[in-house]
């Protein structure tokens, strides 16, 4: 049995860390890299939502459309 709250915290914490990285990169005019980290932030936030709704481990995917559908957004 997985620790659902632990999984949610894992994804949210990762998203928060990546948001800080994205902010620094954008401030340094590293827009392409900053946008990559923004993608990670969105991905991890959606995965946290998937875990909360499904009570299962998040799927191994980087596809935001697929993850959004899985999350029923």
SVG drawing of the C-alpha trace seen along z (x, -y; Angstrom):
<svg xmlns="http://www.w3.org/2000/svg" viewBox="-13 -39 34 41">
<polyline fill="none" stroke="black" stroke-width="0.4" points="0.0,0.0 1.3,-3.4 1.4,-6.5 -1.0,-8.7 -0.2,-11.9 3.5,-11.2 3.1,-10.9 1.1,-14.1 3.7,-16.0 6.5,-14.6 5.0,-16.0 4.0,-19.3 7.4,-19.8 9.1,-19.0 6.9,-21.5 7.7,-24.2 11.5,-23.6 11.2,-23.6 9.2,-26.9 12.1,-28.5 14.5,-27.2 12.3,-28.5 12.1,-31.9 15.9,-32.2 16.4,-31.1 13.8,-33.5 15.4,-36.4 18.7,-35.5 17.1,-35.6 17.4,-31.8 13.9,-31.6 14.1,-28.2 15.4,-26.5 13.0,-28.5 10.1,-27.2 11.3,-23.7 11.1,-24.0 7.7,-25.6 6.6,-22.4 7.9,-20.3 6.0,-22.5 2.8,-21.9 3.5,-18.2 4.2,-17.7 1.2,-19.6 -1.1,-17.6 0.5,-14.4 -0.2,-15.4 -3.8,-15.9 -3.9,-12.5 -2.7,-10.8 -5.2,-12.7 -8.1,-11.6 -7.1,-8.1 -5.4,-7.1 -2.7,-5.4 0.9,-6.2 1.0,-8.8 1.6,-7.6 5.1,-7.7 4.5,-10.3 5.6,-13.8 2.6,-14.3 0.6,-17.1 -2.5,-16.3 -2.5,-12.7 -1.9,-13.6 -4.7,-16.2 -7.1,-13.6 -6.0,-11.2 -6.7,-13.9 -10.1,-14.6 -9.2,-18.3"/>
</svg>
